[in-house]
């Protein structure tokens, strides 16, 4: 029985460690994505070619989706750390 309890404790410690690494990665990547979105928006302001605008818009939309997912994951990890 004690072995089982030790295994559970170790798994919990590993999961908490992995969550912190993921949280740190998110803290590094979210600002990079936000900056890339701003850069794309600036490019869109300076382009009049429809094809280029459409391509930049698609890239921006993909990054916005990724940013939303990362932000949600970040919030989940923060709640988990607090709880």
Secondary structure as UniProt FT lines:
FT   HELIX           2..45
FT   HELIX           50..82
//
